[in-house]
Amino acid sequence: MRYSPESLIAFVTAAQTGSFSAAARQLRKSQSTVSAAIANLEADLGLVLFDRSGHQPRLTDDGHKVRVHVQAILAASDTLDALAVRLANRIEPRLTFVLSDMWKADHYDPLLHAFSARFPDIEFECLIAEDEDAIDLLQAQRAHMGVIRTQPQYPTEISASRLHVKTEMTLFVAAQHALAHQPSVTPQQLATVRQLCLNTYTRNQRQPEEGVIWSAPSYLMLLEMAEQGFGWSILPRWLVAQFGHQILVELSVAGWPQLIEMDVVWSKQYPPGPAGFWMIDNLLMQKDPTLS
């Protein structure tokens, strides 16, 4: 490949994020490094990929066409890298797995038993994080792989594969709460009551929910807050069943419960070793008979 991977990644990331500065933050590089990488790619191709005349760079017509091919090149490169790791069979000494509270323990426990039997000498660490926090751990090389709720889009350097397993989310409130006595609850009623919602350490702004918001970075913390009667919350049904104290009531709200898709994610720049890819492969083979 006569085009440097750094230039291709910088180009795709800038196109995805909409600016060179945002791409630099996502790639954890300086803006000048990203700008130079894109300029080098333009020089190599003999094309102008971004119109820089406005406040933010915009892809040119050529840029849109090139982006499709660059994404295909990067995807093929990722596949080759993953294959090389599998074939090399150099087992990593340590694997750190970041896990969402949304993922059922029923799916996690048998996988961990099988992992322990196959890789008895590996040091294993499990972290709990959601959404952007989990992705940040991958980007910072603090974790090798993870399972999180499917995100609208992922940073360029993050790989994601959809799991067959989904998780069921619904609305809960403490039995003594006024909402618990309603046969059904409308969104308008919910808006008048404090919501306990998920927020992450890395999220700059809270989501635009209506009404008064209390937030926490984990669903287990939200469960405890809901049990104490501080408000209603959207929680994984399995988490309430396994860790609740039978004092939460499910609210009857149109559109709920919902099945949420989950992804296994890992860094393209710092991929796991054979043990991590064994974990990824087995995650992708898992089925959920209760939701099929």
Backbone as CSV, one residue per row, in Angstrom:
resi,resn,N_x,N_y,N_z,CA_x,CA_y,CA_z,C_x,C_y,C_z
1,MET,0.855,-1.195,0.000,0.000,0.000,0.000,0.891,1.246,0.000
2,ARG,0.777,2.071,-1.064,1.637,3.255,-1.103,1.048,4.429,-0.331
3,TYR,-0.170,4.274,0.136,-0.779,5.292,0.984,-0.645,4.838,2.425
4,SER,-0.189,5.749,3.282,0.043,5.335,4.668,-1.285,5.068,5.372
5,PRO,-1.337,4.031,6.223,-2.569,3.774,6.991,-2.984,4.983,7.822
6,GLU,-1.988,5.717,8.347,-2.309,6.896,9.160,-3.082,7.933,8.349
7,SER,-2.680,8.117,7.072,-3.371,9.088,6.220,-4.797,8.638,5.917
8,LEU,-4.959,7.351,5.644,-6.299,6.826,5.342,-7.216,6.953,6.558
9,ILE,-6.694,6.604,7.731,-7.501,6.694,8.954,-7.848,8.145,9.265
10,ALA,-6.890,9.058,9.115,-7.149,10.477,9.368,-8.222,11.009,8.430
11,PHE,-8.157,10.616,7.157,-9.146,11.070,6.172,-10.550,10.583,6.523
12,VAL,-10.699,9.285,6.807,-12.018,8.727,7.107,-12.564,9.310,8.411
13,THR,-11.702,9.503,9.396,-12.152,10.043,10.680,-12.602,11.489,10.530
14,ALA,-11.863,12.279,9.778,-12.260,13.668,9.545,-13.582,13.739,8.788
15,ALA,-13.761,12.843,7.817,-15.019,12.810,7.072,-16.178,12.426,7.982
16,GLN,-15.921,11.523,8.915,-16.974,11.056,9.824,-17.328,12.097,10.873
17,THR,-16.318,12.758,11.437,-16.563,13.696,12.536,-16.899,15.102,12.054
18,GLY,-16.538,15.440,10.824,-16.893,16.740,10.269,-15.859,17.833,10.453
19,SER,-14.731,17.532,11.101,-13.686,18.546,11.252,-12.361,17.871,11.561
20,PHE,-11.260,18.594,11.243,-9.928,18.066,11.535,-9.669,18.050,13.042
21,SER,-10.203,19.039,13.743,-9.976,19.097,15.198,-10.700,17.957,15.902
22,ALA,-11.941,17.667,15.480,-12.675,16.551,16.087,-11.988,15.223,15.779
23,ALA,-11.472,15.098,14.560,-10.741,13.878,14.196,-9.490,13.736,15.057
24,ALA,-8.812,14.853,15.302,-7.602,14.816,16.137,-7.929,14.370,17.551
25,ARG,-9.027,14.865,18.107,-9.422,14.456,19.458,-9.748,12.968,19.494
26,GLN,-10.463,12.497,18.495,-10.855,11.090,18.473,-9.644,10.181,18.308
27,LEU,-8.686,10.605,17.499,-7.497,9.789,17.253,-6.398,10.040,18.276
28,ARG,-6.641,10.996,19.173,-5.658,11.344,20.211,-4.336,11.794,19.581
29,LYS,-4.471,12.636,18.566,-3.307,13.229,17.908,-3.506,14.739,17.835
30,SER,-2.470,15.450,17.451,-2.596,16.896,17.286,-3.325,17.197,15.980
31,GLN,-3.962,18.371,15.931,-4.670,18.755,14.712,-3.710,18.902,13.545
32,SER,-2.515,19.398,13.805,-1.535,19.565,12.732,-1.122,18.221,12.139
33,THR,-1.039,17.185,12.995,-0.693,15.844,12.509,-1.786,15.314,11.596
34,VAL,-3.051,15.495,11.988,-4.168,15.041,11.162,-4.220,15.820,9.851
35,SER,-4.059,17.135,9.916,-4.093,17.960,8.705,-2.986,17.556,7.739
36,ALA,-1.796,17.310,8.275,-0.670,16.918,7.438,-0.912,15.554,6.794
37,ALA,-1.494,14.618,7.556,-1.766,13.286,7.017,-2.754,13.359,5.858
38,ILE,-3.784,14.183,5.999,-4.781,14.326,4.934,-4.169,15.030,3.725
39,ALA,-3.355,16.039,3.974,-2.682,16.749,2.874,-1.758,15.795,2.110
40,ASN,-1.074,14.910,2.823,-0.197,13.934,2.163,-0.997,12.975,1.285
41,LEU,-2.173,12.560,1.785,-3.018,11.673,0.995,-3.507,12.385,-0.263
42,GLU,-3.907,13.649,-0.120,-4.344,14.414,-1.288,-3.210,14.541,-2.303
43,ALA,-1.989,14.755,-1.817,-0.840,14.872,-2.721,-0.565,13.542,-3.420
44,ASP,-0.662,12.436,-2.678,-0.424,11.122,-3.275,-1.457,10.794,-4.343
45,LEU,-2.712,11.180,-4.083,-3.791,10.872,-5.028,-3.894,11.893,-6.155
46,GLY,-3.356,13.084,-5.924,-3.513,14.152,-6.903,-4.928,14.688,-6.942
47,LEU,-5.608,14.639,-5.784,-6.998,15.073,-5.694,-7.195,15.971,-4.482
48,VAL,-8.197,16.846,-4.549,-8.604,17.633,-3.390,-9.783,16.910,-2.755
49,LEU,-9.600,16.448,-1.540,-10.622,15.644,-0.872,-11.548,16.481,-0.006
50,PHE,-11.041,17.620,0.486,-11.848,18.497,1.342,-11.857,19.914,0.783
51,ASP,-13.035,20.526,0.803,-13.163,21.952,0.518,-12.940,22.692,1.831
52,ARG,-11.864,23.459,1.910,-11.486,24.130,3.155,-11.869,25.602,3.171
53,SER,-12.722,26.019,2.244,-13.037,27.443,2.124,-14.012,27.926,3.193
54,GLY,-14.785,27.010,3.796,-15.767,27.396,4.798,-15.226,27.284,6.210
55,HIS,-16.152,27.428,7.171,-15.768,27.335,8.587,-15.282,25.932,8.939
56,GLN,-15.919,24.925,8.360,-15.519,23.538,8.571,-15.218,22.904,7.213
57,PRO,-14.255,22.001,7.149,-13.957,21.333,5.874,-15.130,20.456,5.446
58,ARG,-15.395,20.449,4.132,-16.465,19.622,3.578,-15.880,18.721,2.496
59,LEU,-16.351,17.486,2.459,-15.890,16.570,1.428,-16.268,17.091,0.053
60,THR,-15.316,17.043,-0.857,-15.604,17.356,-2.258,-16.283,16.150,-2.898
61,ASP,-16.721,16.299,-4.144,-17.309,15.153,-4.852,-16.296,14.023,-4.953
62,ASP,-15.038,14.386,-5.260,-13.991,13.368,-5.298,-13.794,12.731,-3.923
63,GLY,-13.882,13.558,-2.880,-13.717,13.050,-1.530,-14.756,12.010,-1.165
64,HIS,-16.020,12.252,-1.576,-17.078,11.279,-1.301,-16.794,9.950,-1.979
65,LYS,-16.307,10.002,-3.214,-16.017,8.770,-3.952,-14.821,8.038,-3.348
66,VAL,-13.800,8.801,-2.973,-12.605,8.183,-2.387,-12.919,7.565,-1.036
67,ARG,-13.793,8.210,-0.274,-14.113,7.708,1.063,-14.609,6.265,1.030
68,VAL,-15.453,5.931,0.067,-15.993,4.570,-0.045,-14.865,3.563,-0.220
69,HIS,-13.898,3.885,-1.087,-12.799,2.963,-1.356,-11.843,2.879,-0.165
70,VAL,-11.605,3.996,0.500,-10.708,3.982,1.660,-11.317,3.141,2.781
71,GLN,-12.617,3.262,2.997,-13.274,2.449,4.019,-13.140,0.963,3.706
72,ALA,-13.240,0.612,2.412,-13.082,-0.793,2.019,-11.649,-1.269,2.254
73,ILE,-10.676,-0.408,1.977,-9.268,-0.756,2.202,-9.002,-0.992,3.686
74,LEU,-9.514,-0.100,4.518,-9.301,-0.229,5.964,-9.995,-1.467,6.519
75,ALA,-11.196,-1.765,6.017,-11.906,-2.960,6.476,-11.130,-4.221,6.099
76,ALA,-10.584,-4.259,4.872,-9.793,-5.419,4.453,-8.521,-5.541,5.280
77,SER,-7.917,-4.408,5.603,-6.707,-4.418,6.431,-7.008,-4.943,7.826
78,ASP,-8.144,-4.541,8.390,-8.536,-5.024,9.718,-8.753,-6.532,9.705
79,THR,-9.391,-7.033,8.654,-9.631,-8.469,8.542,-8.318,-9.239,8.459
80,LEU,-7.365,-8.708,7.684,-6.060,-9.357,7.564,-5.311,-9.332,8.888
81,ASP,-5.370,-8.221,9.602,-4.703,-8.128,10.906,-5.279,-9.144,11.883
82,ALA,-6.612,-9.262,11.911,-7.254,-10.212,12.817,-6.869,-11.645,12.467
83,LEU,-6.808,-11.953,11.171,-6.401,-13.293,10.751,-4.969,-13.580,11.171
84,ALA,-4.078,-12.602,11.014,-2.678,-12.789,11.399,-2.547,-13.076,12.886
85,VAL,-3.343,-12.384,13.702,-3.304,-12.616,15.149,-3.750,-14.039,15.464
86,ARG,-4.821,-14.487,14.813,-5.328,-15.835,15.061,-4.300,-16.898,14.645
87,LEU,-3.676,-16.698,13.488,-2.745,-17.686,12.969,-1.430,-17.699,13.752
88,ALA,-1.015,-16.550,14.249,0.259,-16.474,14.965,0.196,-17.253,16.279
89,ASN,-0.995,-17.285,16.889,-1.208,-18.071,18.109,-0.266,-17.677,19.241
90,ARG,0.105,-16.408,19.294,0.911,-15.911,20.413,-0.058,-15.399,21.471
91,ILE,-0.309,-16.214,22.462,-1.336,-15.924,23.456,-0.901,-14.757,24.342
92,GLU,-1.763,-13.784,24.487,-1.463,-12.643,25.331,-1.474,-13.053,26.808
93,PRO,-0.641,-12.427,27.633,-0.598,-12.802,29.057,-1.764,-12.239,29.868
94,ARG,-2.471,-11.247,29.310,-3.521,-10.569,30.076,-4.623,-10.130,29.122
95,LEU,-5.861,-10.250,29.564,-7.000,-9.799,28.770,-7.933,-8.997,29.661
96,THR,-8.224,-7.761,29.242,-9.160,-6.902,29.967,-10.422,-6.739,29.132
97,PHE,-11.548,-7.080,29.734,-12.844,-7.128,29.074,-13.734,-6.080,29.734
98,VAL,-14.243,-5.117,28.956,-15.144,-4.106,29.511,-16.575,-4.508,29.163
99,LEU,-17.436,-4.496,30.168,-18.750,-5.109,30.053,-19.849,-4.144,30.463
100,SER,-20.918,-4.128,29.680,-22.097,-3.339,30.019,-22.985,-4.106,30.990
101,ASP,-23.602,-3.375,31.919,-24.587,-3.978,32.819,-25.828,-4.456,32.064
102,MET,-25.956,-4.064,30.805,-27.114,-4.481,30.020,-27.008,-5.948,29.606
103,TRP,-25.801,-6.477,29.601,-25.594,-7.838,29.109,-25.856,-8.840,30.210
104,LYS,-26.689,-9.834,29.921,-27.106,-10.793,30.938,-25.934,-11.596,31.490
105,ALA,-25.934,-11.802,32.790,-24.936,-12.671,33.407,-25.065,-14.102,32.900
106,ASP,-26.263,-14.509,32.497,-26.478,-15.864,31.967,-25.620,-16.123,30.733
107,HIS,-25.316,-15.061,29.985,-24.485,-15.217,28.794,-23.000,-15.112,29.147
108,TYR,-22.710,-14.413,30.193,-21.323,-14.159,30.575,-20.699,-15.337,31.315
109,ASP,-21.448,-15.939,32.229,-20.891,-16.982,33.098,-20.391,-18.204,32.341
110,PRO,-21.180,-18.826,31.441,-20.663,-20.011,30.740,-19.479,-19.688,29.845
111,LEU,-19.482,-18.485,29.259,-18.361,-18.087,28.417,-17.082,-17.985,29.236
112,LEU,-17.195,-17.429,30.442,-16.012,-17.266,31.287,-15.488,-18.621,31.771
113,HIS,-16.369,-19.559,32.049,-15.936,-20.903,32.433,-15.166,-21.556,31.289
114,ALA,-15.676,-21.430,30.068,-14.988,-22.011,28.916,-13.650,-21.325,28.671
115,PHE,-13.614,-20.019,28.857,-12.366,-19.269,28.690,-11.327,-19.720,29.715
116,SER,-11.756,-19.903,30.961,-10.845,-20.323,32.015,-10.245,-21.696,31.727
117,ALA,-11.057,-22.593,31.174,-10.560,-23.937,30.860,-9.579,-23.916,29.689
118,ARG,-9.830,-23.050,28.707,-8.970,-23.015,27.513,-7.699,-22.225,27.746
119,PHE,-7.785,-21.151,28.545,-6.625,-20.278,28.783,-6.387,-20.156,30.295
120,PRO,-5.979,-21.210,30.956,-5.881,-21.196,32.418,-4.805,-20.276,32.972
121,ASP,-3.818,-19.910,32.144,-2.693,-19.123,32.650,-2.805,-17.634,32.361
122,ILE,-3.880,-17.214,31.696,-4.044,-15.800,31.354,-4.618,-15.031,32.551
123,GLU,-4.059,-13.855,32.794,-4.642,-12.951,33.785,-5.841,-12.262,33.149
124,PHE,-6.987,-12.331,33.809,-8.226,-11.788,33.260,-8.748,-10.679,34.159
125,GLU,-9.194,-9.603,33.542,-9.762,-8.468,34.276,-11.067,-8.067,33.614
126,CYS,-12.086,-7.799,34.420,-13.371,-7.336,33.902,-13.673,-5.952,34.460
127,LEU,-13.995,-5.019,33.572,-14.402,-3.670,33.952,-15.862,-3.472,33.563
128,ILE,-16.570,-2.626,34.297,-17.956,-2.293,33.986,-18.014,-0.858,33.488
129,ALA,-18.541,-0.675,32.285,-18.683,0.673,31.721,-19.741,0.633,30.627
130,GLU,-20.305,1.798,30.330,-21.361,1.899,29.334,-20.961,2.851,28.211
131,ASP,-21.432,2.551,27.006,-21.407,3.466,25.875,-20.038,4.123,25.670
132,GLU,-19.987,5.468,25.724,-18.745,6.190,25.433,-17.629,5.835,26.404
133,ASP,-17.980,5.527,27.649,-16.951,5.171,28.624,-16.219,3.898,28.206
134,ALA,-16.968,2.908,27.721,-16.342,1.662,27.273,-15.452,1.916,26.062
135,ILE,-15.922,2.724,25.129,-15.121,3.031,23.944,-13.860,3.794,24.326
136,ASP,-13.985,4.703,25.283,-12.818,5.449,25.747,-11.771,4.521,26.357
137,LEU,-12.199,3.496,27.075,-11.263,2.530,27.653,-10.520,1.764,26.566
138,LEU,-11.210,1.452,25.476,-10.551,0.780,24.354,-9.542,1.707,23.687
139,GLN,-9.928,2.952,23.471,-9.033,3.899,22.811,-7.802,4.202,23.649
140,ALA,-7.959,4.183,24.957,-6.847,4.478,25.866,-5.995,3.244,26.160
141,GLN,-6.295,2.119,25.514,-5.596,0.843,25.720,-5.771,0.330,27.152
142,ARG,-6.844,0.759,27.811,-7.123,0.268,29.165,-7.892,-1.047,29.118
143,ALA,-8.555,-1.295,28.000,-9.274,-2.550,27.798,-8.987,-3.057,26.392
144,HIS,-9.099,-4.370,26.217,-8.814,-4.983,24.922,-10.069,-5.188,24.080
145,MET,-11.187,-5.409,24.730,-12.433,-5.695,24.023,-13.595,-5.460,24.984
146,GLY,-14.816,-5.485,24.447,-15.947,-5.273,25.333,-17.268,-5.620,24.686
147,VAL,-18.321,-5.589,25.495,-19.696,-5.774,25.029,-20.503,-4.581,25.514
148,ILE,-21.115,-3.866,24.576,-21.886,-2.669,24.911,-23.141,-2.599,24.051
149,ARG,-24.048,-1.701,24.427,-25.215,-1.415,23.604,-24.756,-0.905,22.234
150,THR,-25.431,-1.340,21.176,-25.105,-0.884,19.827,-25.172,0.642,19.761
151,GLN,-24.103,1.256,19.254,-24.022,2.711,19.173,-24.428,3.205,17.778
152,PRO,-24.943,4.427,17.668,-25.317,4.965,16.350,-24.149,4.962,15.373
153,GLN,-22.955,5.287,15.862,-21.744,5.179,15.049,-20.553,5.016,15.975
154,TYR,-19.482,4.451,15.419,-18.283,4.193,16.200,-17.120,4.997,15.633
155,PRO,-16.160,5.345,16.502,-14.942,5.967,15.994,-14.272,5.081,14.941
156,THR,-13.518,5.695,14.052,-12.912,4.974,12.937,-12.066,3.803,13.398
157,GLU,-11.397,3.959,14.531,-10.451,2.934,14.965,-11.093,1.849,15.824
158,ILE,-12.415,1.844,15.931,-13.111,0.829,16.721,-13.855,-0.128,15.787
159,SER,-13.624,-1.432,15.972,-14.371,-2.465,15.257,-15.558,-2.900,16.098
160,ALA,-16.654,-3.217,15.444,-17.857,-3.662,16.151,-18.553,-4.737,15.338
161,SER,-19.015,-5.790,16.016,-19.801,-6.843,15.382,-21.054,-7.079,16.205
162,ARG,-22.175,-7.242,15.518,-23.465,-7.390,16.178,-23.611,-8.792,16.785
163,LEU,-24.039,-8.838,18.033,-24.289,-10.104,18.704,-25.708,-10.595,18.397
164,HIS,-25.901,-11.910,18.476,-27.252,-12.462,18.331,-28.067,-12.189,19.589
165,VAL,-27.383,-12.029,20.712,-28.045,-11.809,21.990,-28.511,-10.350,22.103
166,LYS,-29.749,-10.167,22.509,-30.276,-8.836,22.796,-30.601,-8.753,24.280
167,THR,-30.847,-7.541,24.746,-31.246,-7.376,26.143,-32.570,-6.631,26.212
168,GLU,-33.365,-6.951,27.220,-34.691,-6.357,27.356,-34.642,-5.239,28.390
169,MET,-35.061,-4.055,27.967,-35.097,-2.878,28.823,-36.541,-2.443,29.036
170,THR,-36.850,-2.029,30.259,-38.186,-1.514,30.519,-38.133,-0.514,31.675
171,LEU,-39.275,0.044,32.026,-39.332,1.127,33.000,-39.758,0.590,34.360
172,PHE,-39.015,1.010,35.394,-39.296,0.552,36.749,-39.387,1.746,37.699
173,VAL,-40.133,1.511,38.793,-40.258,2.500,39.845,-40.495,1.745,41.160
174,ALA,-40.160,2.355,42.266,-40.375,1.707,43.560,-41.865,1.515,43.823
175,ALA,-42.194,0.418,44.533,-43.597,0.073,44.765,-44.344,1.167,45.522
176,GLN,-43.635,1.932,46.353,-44.312,2.977,47.133,-44.468,4.279,46.354
177,HIS,-43.896,4.355,45.157,-43.966,5.578,44.356,-45.379,5.751,43.795
178,ALA,-45.800,7.000,43.614,-47.153,7.280,43.121,-47.409,6.665,41.747
179,LEU,-46.384,6.622,40.886,-46.571,6.055,39.547,-46.889,4.570,39.599
180,ALA,-46.425,3.892,40.643,-46.613,2.445,40.729,-48.082,2.064,40.825
181,HIS,-48.943,2.983,41.222,-50.360,2.680,41.413,-51.191,2.999,40.171
182,GLN,-50.537,3.448,39.094,-51.253,3.762,37.862,-51.343,2.516,36.986
183,PRO,-52.526,2.175,36.462,-52.639,1.006,35.581,-51.833,1.165,34.299
184,SER,-51.696,2.394,33.835,-50.832,2.708,32.695,-50.345,4.142,32.862
185,VAL,-49.188,4.403,32.269,-48.550,5.707,32.447,-48.241,6.290,31.075
186,THR,-48.508,7.565,30.896,-48.245,8.231,29.630,-46.892,8.950,29.683
187,PRO,-46.315,9.239,28.528,-45.073,10.015,28.510,-45.234,11.372,29.196
188,GLN,-46.417,11.960,29.087,-46.652,13.253,29.731,-46.565,13.124,31.255
189,GLN,-47.084,12.023,31.800,-46.978,11.798,33.239,-45.529,11.573,33.657
190,LEU,-44.801,10.821,32.850,-43.388,10.566,33.151,-42.600,11.868,33.199
191,ALA,-42.947,12.797,32.317,-42.204,14.058,32.230,-42.359,14.905,33.489
192,THR,-43.383,14.628,34.284,-43.606,15.426,35.499,-42.919,14.820,36.723
193,VAL,-42.262,13.661,36.534,-41.645,12.941,37.646,-40.150,12.800,37.386
194,ARG,-39.378,12.853,38.435,-37.926,12.755,38.293,-37.527,11.457,37.600
195,GLN,-36.659,11.596,36.584,-36.116,10.425,35.893,-34.700,10.145,36.372
196,LEU,-34.406,8.884,36.576,-33.062,8.430,36.918,-32.480,7.838,35.651
197,CYS,-31.530,8.524,35.030,-31.075,8.081,33.718,-29.570,7.884,33.675
198,LEU,-29.147,7.089,32.713,-27.731,6.795,32.537,-27.012,8.004,31.967
199,ASN,-25.855,8.298,32.529,-24.953,9.291,31.949,-23.544,8.742,32.109
200,THR,-22.664,9.047,31.165,-21.316,8.498,31.209,-20.318,9.568,31.617
201,TYR,-19.130,9.126,32.032,-18.089,10.064,32.434,-17.643,10.927,31.264
202,THR,-17.636,10.354,30.062,-17.082,11.054,28.895,-18.120,11.839,28.115
203,ARG,-19.404,11.697,28.452,-20.444,12.430,27.729,-20.434,13.879,28.197
204,ASN,-20.300,14.801,27.241,-20.177,16.217,27.590,-21.506,16.829,28.036
205,GLN,-22.591,16.372,27.416,-23.893,16.952,27.732,-24.885,15.826,27.955
206,ARG,-25.813,16.058,28.901,-26.822,15.033,29.118,-27.828,15.050,27.980
207,GLN,-28.493,13.913,27.815,-29.498,13.801,26.769,-30.676,14.741,27.065
208,PRO,-31.366,15.202,26.022,-32.434,16.205,26.225,-33.744,15.592,26.704
209,GLU,-33.703,14.819,27.810,-34.942,14.328,28.373,-35.707,15.492,29.019
210,GLU,-36.998,15.290,29.139,-37.818,16.315,29.776,-37.827,16.117,31.281
211,GLY,-38.124,17.206,32.000,-38.300,17.109,33.433,-36.996,17.091,34.206
212,VAL,-37.118,16.769,35.494,-35.965,16.747,36.395,-35.199,15.443,36.208
213,ILE,-33.878,15.549,36.134,-33.023,14.392,35.865,-32.031,14.189,37.001
214,TRP,-31.945,12.969,37.471,-30.809,12.512,38.256,-30.106,11.453,37.423
215,SER,-28.781,11.434,37.455,-28.081,10.493,36.587,-26.970,9.775,37.336
216,ALA,-26.525,8.671,36.756,-25.429,7.872,37.291,-24.770,7.139,36.130
217,PRO,-23.508,6.709,36.283,-22.795,6.085,35.170,-22.993,4.578,35.061
218,SER,-23.832,3.978,35.918,-24.058,2.538,35.829,-25.514,2.227,36.127
219,TYR,-26.010,1.151,35.502,-27.398,0.754,35.714,-27.611,0.200,37.121
220,LEU,-26.592,-0.400,37.695,-26.736,-0.917,39.050,-26.965,0.218,40.046
221,MET,-26.271,1.352,39.841,-26.494,2.515,40.696,-27.900,3.071,40.486
222,LEU,-28.362,3.097,39.235,-29.717,3.578,38.963,-30.756,2.676,39.622
223,LEU,-30.502,1.357,39.611,-31.408,0.422,40.256,-31.550,0.752,41.748
224,GLU,-30.415,0.994,42.395,-30.453,1.302,43.831,-31.183,2.614,44.095
225,MET,-30.957,3.615,43.224,-31.647,4.891,43.395,-33.152,4.732,43.208
226,ALA,-33.540,3.892,42.239,-34.970,3.652,42.006,-35.590,2.941,43.203
227,GLU,-34.869,1.971,43.776,-35.396,1.244,44.934,-35.617,2.170,46.132
228,GLN,-34.842,3.239,46.207,-34.997,4.190,47.308,-36.093,5.218,47.049
229,GLY,-36.752,5.088,45.883,-37.915,5.919,45.613,-37.616,7.286,45.034
230,PHE,-36.408,7.468,44.466,-36.043,8.797,43.969,-36.640,9.109,42.603
231,GLY,-37.205,8.123,41.908,-37.788,8.380,40.602,-37.902,7.098,39.799
232,TRP,-38.267,7.249,38.522,-38.393,6.086,37.635,-37.142,5.969,36.769
233,SER,-36.890,4.758,36.279,-35.679,4.546,35.497,-35.895,3.455,34.450
234,ILE,-35.172,3.570,33.352,-35.121,2.522,32.329,-33.986,1.583,32.715
235,LEU,-34.311,0.307,32.959,-33.334,-0.643,33.480,-33.399,-1.962,32.721
236,PRO,-32.283,-2.687,32.674,-32.310,-4.043,32.104,-33.173,-4.950,32.984
237,ARG,-34.097,-5.665,32.372,-34.991,-6.517,33.156,-34.222,-7.576,33.946
238,TRP,-33.164,-8.136,33.331,-32.411,-9.194,34.012,-31.726,-8.655,35.274
239,LEU,-31.261,-7.393,35.206,-30.548,-6.803,36.335,-31.482,-6.624,37.537
240,VAL,-32.710,-6.190,37.251,-33.694,-6.023,38.319,-34.044,-7.379,38.934
241,ALA,-34.205,-8.401,38.073,-34.569,-9.728,38.567,-33.461,-10.332,39.429
242,GLN,-32.202,-10.107,39.036,-31.099,-10.763,39.737,-30.572,-9.975,40.922
243,PHE,-30.561,-8.649,40.824,-29.946,-7.846,41.879,-30.932,-6.951,42.631
244,GLY,-32.181,-6.904,42.175,-33.180,-6.130,42.901,-33.647,-6.862,44.152
245,HIS,-34.430,-6.174,44.935,-34.915,-6.735,46.200,-36.432,-6.872,46.185
246,GLN,-36.974,-7.051,44.957,-38.414,-7.264,44.766,-39.246,-6.096,45.290
247,ILE,-38.685,-4.900,45.174,-39.441,-3.718,45.603,-39.672,-2.741,44.444
248,LEU,-39.267,-3.155,43.226,-39.524,-2.330,42.059,-40.725,-2.879,41.302
249,VAL,-41.479,-1.970,40.696,-42.665,-2.314,39.920,-42.427,-1.872,38.480
250,GLU,-42.773,-2.730,37.535,-42.647,-2.369,36.122,-43.814,-1.477,35.714
251,LEU,-43.505,-0.366,35.067,-44.540,0.551,34.608,-45.079,0.110,33.255
252,SER,-46.378,0.282,33.071,-47.022,-0.022,31.792,-47.036,1.254,30.952
253,VAL,-46.108,1.320,29.997,-45.958,2.494,29.137,-45.942,2.029,27.686
254,ALA,-46.660,2.712,26.830,-46.707,2.334,25.417,-45.289,2.301,24.830
255,GLY,-44.992,1.248,24.089,-43.690,1.117,23.450,-42.647,0.387,24.274
256,TRP,-43.007,0.020,25.497,-42.080,-0.686,26.382,-42.711,-1.999,26.821
257,PRO,-41.856,-3.024,27.065,-40.383,-3.045,27.036,-39.827,-3.019,25.615
258,GLN,-38.514,-2.835,25.524,-37.823,-2.804,24.244,-36.650,-3.782,24.261
259,LEU,-36.407,-4.425,23.112,-35.237,-5.273,22.945,-34.116,-4.429,22.353
260,ILE,-32.980,-4.410,23.013,-31.858,-3.567,22.620,-30.732,-4.449,22.064
261,GLU,-30.211,-4.069,20.920,-29.127,-4.834,20.307,-27.797,-4.513,20.978
262,MET,-26.921,-5.513,20.999,-25.623,-5.404,21.655,-24.515,-5.721,20.651
263,ASP,-23.349,-5.096,20.849,-22.187,-5.314,19.992,-20.993,-5.763,20.815
264,VAL,-20.136,-6.572,20.208,-18.802,-6.799,20.750,-17.879,-5.826,20.034
265,VAL,-17.027,-5.144,20.785,-16.197,-4.070,20.234,-14.745,-4.276,20.639
266,TRP,-13.835,-3.804,19.784,-12.407,-3.855,20.083,-11.688,-2.813,19.243
267,SER,-10.471,-2.515,19.621,-9.687,-1.492,18.934,-8.985,-2.087,17.721
268,LYS,-9.063,-1.390,16.596,-8.311,-1.805,15.413,-6.820,-1.518,15.587
269,GLN,-6.517,-0.417,16.262,-5.119,-0.026,16.436,-4.405,-0.907,17.450
270,TYR,-5.133,-1.336,18.487,-4.533,-2.154,19.550,-5.404,-3.393,19.755
271,PRO,-5.454,-4.283,18.770,-6.373,-5.426,18.854,-5.947,-6.427,19.916
272,PRO,-6.900,-7.211,20.395,-6.543,-8.271,21.347,-5.742,-9.359,20.648
273,GLY,-5.191,-10.277,21.454,-4.469,-11.409,20.903,-5.406,-12.574,20.630
274,PRO,-4.843,-13.784,20.424,-5.675,-14.957,20.113,-6.741,-15.251,21.167
275,ALA,-6.413,-15.047,22.449,-7.410,-15.301,23.494,-8.575,-14.320,23.377
276,GLY,-8.261,-13.064,23.101,-9.320,-12.082,22.927,-10.186,-12.381,21.724
277,PHE,-9.548,-12.806,20.617,-10.344,-13.137,19.427,-11.123,-14.434,19.626
278,TRP,-10.606,-15.347,20.462,-11.403,-16.520,20.829,-12.672,-16.064,21.544
279,MET,-12.526,-15.108,22.460,-13.674,-14.566,23.179,-14.655,-13.913,22.206
280,ILE,-14.142,-13.129,21.264,-15.000,-12.462,20.282,-15.752,-13.490,19.441
281,ASP,-15.033,-14.501,18.938,-15.671,-15.532,18.110,-16.782,-16.246,18.863
282,ASN,-16.543,-16.569,20.140,-17.545,-17.285,20.921,-18.722,-16.404,21.290
283,LEU,-18.472,-15.114,21.497,-19.572,-14.185,21.724,-20.497,-14.136,20.505
284,LEU,-19.894,-14.134,19.335,-20.680,-14.043,18.100,-21.460,-15.320,17.814
285,MET,-21.073,-16.426,18.438,-21.787,-17.696,18.245,-22.916,-17.879,19.247
286,GLN,-22.962,-17.048,20.289,-23.981,-17.226,21.326,-25.383,-16.940,20.795
287,LYS,-26.325,-17.718,21.273,-27.750,-17.531,20.958,-28.501,-17.303,22.271
288,ASP,-29.641,-16.656,22.165,-30.516,-16.454,23.323,-31.845,-17.124,23.047
289,PRO,-32.040,-18.353,23.544,-33.293,-19.067,23.231,-34.537,-18.368,23.767
290,THR,-34.395,-17.566,24.813,-35.576,-16.904,25.390,-36.071,-15.761,24.524
291,LEU,-35.194,-15.272,23.601,-35.576,-14.132,22.769,-35.652,-14.513,21.293
292,SER,-35.532,-15.780,20.978,-35.555,-16.204,19.570,-36.981,-16.369,19.074
